[in-house]
Structure formats: C-alpha cells, structure tokens
Amino acid sequence: MNAIAHHWRYLGVLFLLSYGFQLVLHLTGGLDSGLFPVLMLLPALVAIAFRVRAKEGFGSIGWGLRRWWYLIPVLVVPVIVILGVAALCLMLGWATWAGKVFQFRDGMVEVGKLPLWPGSHTQGVALFSISFLVSLLIQSALGCVVTLGEEIGWRGHVQEPLLRSFGLNRGLVLLGIIWGLWHLPIGLMGWNFPDHPVVGALVLTPISTVFMGAFLGWLYLRSGSIWMPAMAHAAMNLTAGVLFMEMDMRHGDLPLQLAWIAAWGVVAALCFVSLNRTEPTLRQVATRR
C-alpha cells in the first residue's frame, strides 16, 4: 500500500470513529457534553495507531523547538486577528462591549475577569500588553495538551503526504476542507453557527478551516515543530473565547463569524504568498525537525 493510500485509509477510519463519537456527544448533552474535549484527541490517537502498525515512528512529526522565535506569530497573529475583528464589529455598530474582562479608562486598563500574570490589577497599556501575551503563552502551552491531539493528526500525520501528492497550495486547501468536514456533525448541532447550522457546517466551517489551516500549516512548515501549530490553535481558542464572549451582538453572531473568516482569509493569503515565494522542500522541512 503506497503512502497516500495509507493516509486515505487513516482518514476513513478517523472520520468513521469521529462521526460515531459525535453521535455519542449528541446523545449525551450535545455541545455541552463533558466528553467534548475527547473529540480533539481522536486524530492523534488514530495516527498513533496507524504509525505503530506501519512501524513508521514518530520522529518526523517534529518535537523540537529549535526555531523558537516562531512563538511570536503563534501568539501575536491570533491576538491581532481577534482584536481587529472585535474592533470592526464595534465600529460598525454590530456589537457593544460588555467590558467585564477588561476596559480602557483614563489611559489605564481596568482588568476584570481576565486572568493575567502577574496580576489582574489596574495597569498601564504597555504592562497590560506584556502581561496579556505572557499569560497567553502560559495558557497556550497548557491548552496545547488538547489541541496537540488535532495537530498531530492534521499537520503531523496528514499534511506532508497531501503536499507530496497534490502540491503545496492544493494540498493545504484540501487539508483545510477535510479538517472542516471532520466537524460536520457538531456543526449541524450548532457549533460556531447556531443560527445557521447547515450553511455553517457545510460551507462556512470548511472555508474558515482552510484559512486557519493555511496559517497553522505555514507555522508547521516554517518551524518544523508540531508545538507551534498546537500552541497557535490553543491561542486562537483562548483569545476568541475570552474576548468574543464580551461582545453583545445586535444582529446575531453571523456578522462576527463572517468577519472572523474574512480576517483569517487575509492571514491565509499572506501565508500562501510567503510559502510560494520561498517554498521549502519537504526534505528541508524534515531536516529542520
């Protein structure tokens, strides 16, 4: 069995198990089920089983941190995207800011529910920015215990054979679509698009995962480390979860979600330009790890 056939079989088994598990989620509380985080571990668990069976090993996944400076885009890009989307929604009158997490007043930042290192006291903008990024780094490092489950499967196990078979651009787009459709059952339950579950699950989620996947794929190719997309994935979830919860949308969440997708579309375009200008060969990527 050639390499791509091996990975298509992996995807078939993963989708079968994941869709079955999402049915279990539906029967045990849906999106509020306590089993929900387990879903994110399935891509890694199935990948581990396939690699053990094929005696493939795990070194090629990339466990090092030699290019540690990629931690900068890991943290900064999600924050810029989320703050930009929030600012756009507020400026256009699509939302109001509750301000329970933090708010600016008289040149200072009053911190509410936001857990910061070294503390949640009122502070200047510069200290708040540093505290926010340091806290996000710590929480993303902890949160990647869960997101690593997805990233080992999508970036660590599947990305390279897809790029070998379909080329850089088509491979990354195809992986993003696959990643999006993997969420189909929970999407139909209302995940991310509760007011438009069918369009959200079938169209909007795959588009968003293509865009976000381009950024995560870029991080993985450039850094050669699985920790970078795993931490970026965690940073996306954490910052969006904290900041978007403070926004009271006047016309439903769809404008916010569309702005989110558009913002990641800009990031994806920059990633594709970067990769196509100085595309690393897969041999170079493997060497960096």
C-alpha positions in Angstrom: 0.0 0.0 0.0 1.6 3.3 -1.0 1.9 6.3 1.3 -1.2 8.3 0.1 -3.4 5.2 0.2 -2.2 4.6 3.7 -3.3 8.1 4.7 -6.6 8.0 2.9 -7.3 4.8 4.9 -6.3 6.8 8.1 -8.8 9.5 7.2 -11.5 6.9 6.5 -11.0 5.3 9.9 -10.7 8.7 11.7 -14.0 10.0 10.1 -15.9 6.8 11.0 -14.8 6.9 14.6 -15.2 10.7 14.9 -18.6 10.8 13.4 -19.6 7.9 15.7 -18.2 9.8 18.7 -20.0 13.0 17.7 -23.3 11.0 17.7 -22.4 10.0 21.3 -21.9 13.7 22.0 -25.4 14.4 20.6 -26.9 11.8 22.9 -25.0 12.9 26.0 -25.7 16.7 26.0 -24.6 17.8 22.6 -22.2 20.8 22.6 -22.4 20.9 26.4 -21.3 17.3 26.8 -18.4 16.7 29.2 -16.9 14.3 26.6 -16.5 17.1 24.0 -12.7 17.6 24.6 -12.1 13.9 23.9 -13.1 14.6 20.2 -9.9 16.7 19.7 -7.7 13.8 20.8 -9.0 11.3 18.2 -6.9 12.5 15.2 -3.7 11.9 17.3 -4.9 8.6 18.7 -5.8 7.2 15.3 -2.5 8.5 13.9 -0.5 6.8 16.7 -2.3 3.5 16.0 -1.5 3.7 12.2 2.1 4.7 12.8 2.6 1.8 15.3 1.0 -0.6 12.9 3.1 0.6 10.0 6.3 0.8 12.2 6.6 4.4 10.9 7.9 6.0 14.1 7.2 9.5 15.5 10.4 11.5 14.9 9.2 13.0 11.6 6.3 14.7 13.4 8.8 17.3 14.8 9.1 17.6 18.5 12.0 20.1 18.7 11.8 23.9 19.4 15.0 25.0 17.5 13.1 27.7 15.7 11.6 29.1 19.0 11.1 32.6 17.5 8.0 31.3 15.7 6.4 31.7 19.1 6.0 35.4 18.1 3.4 34.8 15.3 1.9 31.9 17.4 0.8 34.5 19.9 0.6 37.8 18.0 -1.3 36.7 14.9 -4.4 35.3 16.8 -4.5 38.4 19.0 -4.3 40.8 16.1 -7.0 38.9 14.2 -9.3 38.7 17.2 -8.8 42.3 18.3 -9.2 43.5 14.7 -12.5 41.6 14.3 -13.8 42.9 17.6 -12.8 46.5 16.8 -14.5 46.2 13.4 -17.8 44.9 14.9 -17.8 47.7 17.5 -17.0 50.5 14.9 -19.7 49.3 12.6 -22.3 49.1 15.4 -22.7 45.4 15.1 -21.9 44.9 18.7 -21.5 46.5 22.1 -18.6 45.8 24.5 -19.6 44.5 27.9 -16.2 45.3 29.4 -16.4 42.6 32.1 -13.0 41.2 31.2 -11.1 44.5 30.7 -11.8 48.0 29.6 -9.7 51.2 28.9 -10.3 54.2 31.1 -8.2 57.3 31.5 -5.2 55.8 29.8 -5.2 52.8 32.0 -6.6 49.3 31.7 -9.0 48.0 34.3 -8.8 44.3 34.4 -11.8 42.3 35.4 -12.2 38.6 34.9 -9.2 38.2 32.7 -6.6 36.0 34.5 -3.2 37.7 34.0 0.3 37.2 35.1 1.5 38.9 37.3 -2.0 40.0 38.4 -5.3 41.5 37.5 -4.9 44.9 38.9 -5.4 48.2 37.0 -2.3 48.8 34.9 -0.9 50.8 32.0 -1.4 49.8 28.4 2.2 48.6 27.9 2.3 46.5 31.1 -1.2 45.1 30.1 0.0 44.1 26.7 3.1 42.3 28.1 1.0 40.6 30.8 -1.6 39.5 28.2 1.0 38.0 25.9 2.9 36.2 28.7 -0.4 34.9 30.2 -1.5 33.8 26.7 1.9 32.0 26.2 1.5 30.1 29.5 -2.2 29.2 28.9 -1.5 28.2 25.3 1.3 25.9 26.5 -1.1 24.3 28.9 -4.0 24.3 26.4 -2.0 22.6 23.7 -2.3 19.4 25.6 -5.7 19.2 24.0 -5.0 20.9 20.7 -2.0 18.7 20.2 -4.5 15.9 19.6 -5.7 17.6 16.4 -2.4 18.9 15.3 -0.6 15.6 15.4 -3.3 14.2 13.2 -3.8 17.0 10.7 -0.4 18.7 10.5 1.9 16.0 11.8 0.5 12.9 10.1 -1.6 14.0 7.0 -0.1 17.3 5.8 3.1 16.0 4.3 1.6 13.2 2.1 -1.1 15.6 0.9 1.5 18.1 -0.1 3.6 15.5 -1.8 0.5 14.2 -3.8 -1.3 17.5 -4.6 1.3 20.2 -4.3 1.7 23.0 -1.7 -1.4 25.1 -2.5 -3.9 22.4 -3.3 -2.6 20.2 -0.5 -3.1 22.8 2.1 -6.6 23.7 0.8 -7.6 20.1 0.6 -6.4 19.5 4.2 -8.4 22.5 5.3 -11.6 21.2 3.7 -11.0 17.8 5.3 -10.5 19.4 8.7 -13.7 21.4 8.3 -15.8 18.5 7.2 -14.5 16.5 10.2 -16.5 18.9 12.3 -19.7 18.3 10.3 -21.9 16.5 12.9 -21.2 19.1 15.7 -21.6 21.8 13.1 -25.1 20.6 12.4 -25.7 20.7 16.2 -25.0 24.4 16.0 -21.3 24.6 16.8 -20.0 28.1 15.9 -23.1 28.8 13.7 -26.1 28.2 16.0 -28.5 30.3 13.9 -27.3 28.8 10.5 -26.2 25.3 11.3 -26.5 23.8 7.8 -24.7 26.6 5.9 -22.2 26.8 8.8 -21.4 23.1 8.8 -21.3 22.6 5.0 -19.8 25.9 3.8 -18.6 28.4 6.4 -16.7 26.0 8.6 -14.7 24.4 5.7 -13.8 27.9 4.5 -12.7 29.0 7.9 -10.6 25.9 8.4 -8.9 26.3 5.0 -7.9 29.8 6.1 -6.8 28.9 9.6 -5.2 25.7 8.4 -3.1 27.7 6.0 -1.7 29.7 9.0 -1.2 26.5 11.0 0.4 24.8 8.0 2.7 27.7 7.4 3.8 27.6 11.1 4.5 23.9 10.8 6.4 24.1 7.6 8.5 27.1 8.7 9.2 26.0 12.3 9.4 22.2 11.7 7.8 21.8 15.2 4.4 20.4 16.0 4.3 22.5 19.1 3.9 25.8 17.1 0.6 24.9 15.4 -0.6 23.3 18.6 0.0 26.4 20.6 -1.4 28.7 17.9 -4.5 26.5 17.8 -4.8 26.9 21.6 -4.2 30.7 21.4 -7.0 31.0 18.8 -9.4 29.2 21.0 -8.4 31.0 24.2 -8.4 34.6 22.9 -11.6 34.1 20.9 -13.3 32.5 23.8 -12.4 35.3 26.2 -12.9 38.4 24.0 -15.9 37.4 21.9 -17.9 36.4 24.9 -17.7 40.1 26.0 -19.4 41.3 22.8 -23.2 41.7 22.7 -24.1 41.2 19.1 -27.1 43.2 17.9 -28.0 41.1 14.9 -26.9 37.6 15.9 -23.4 36.1 15.7 -23.2 35.7 11.9 -21.6 39.2 11.2 -18.9 38.3 13.8 -18.3 34.9 12.3 -18.1 36.3 8.7 -15.6 39.0 9.9 -13.6 36.2 11.6 -13.5 34.2 8.4 -12.5 37.3 6.3 -9.7 38.2 8.7 -8.2 34.7 8.6 -8.6 34.9 4.8 -6.2 37.8 4.8 -3.7 35.9 7.0 -4.1 32.8 4.7 -3.3 34.9 1.6 -0.1 36.2 3.3 0.9 32.6 4.2 0.4 31.3 0.7 2.4 34.2 -0.7 5.2 33.6 1.8 5.3 29.8 1.0 5.1 30.2 -2.7 7.9 32.8 -2.8 10.4 30.7 -0.8 8.7 27.3 -0.8 10.7 24.9 1.4 11.1 21.4 0.0 9.8 18.6 2.2 13.3 17.4 2.6 14.3 20.7 4.1 11.3 20.6 6.4 12.2 17.2 7.6 15.8 18.3 8.2 14.7 21.2 10.4 13.0 18.8 12.7 
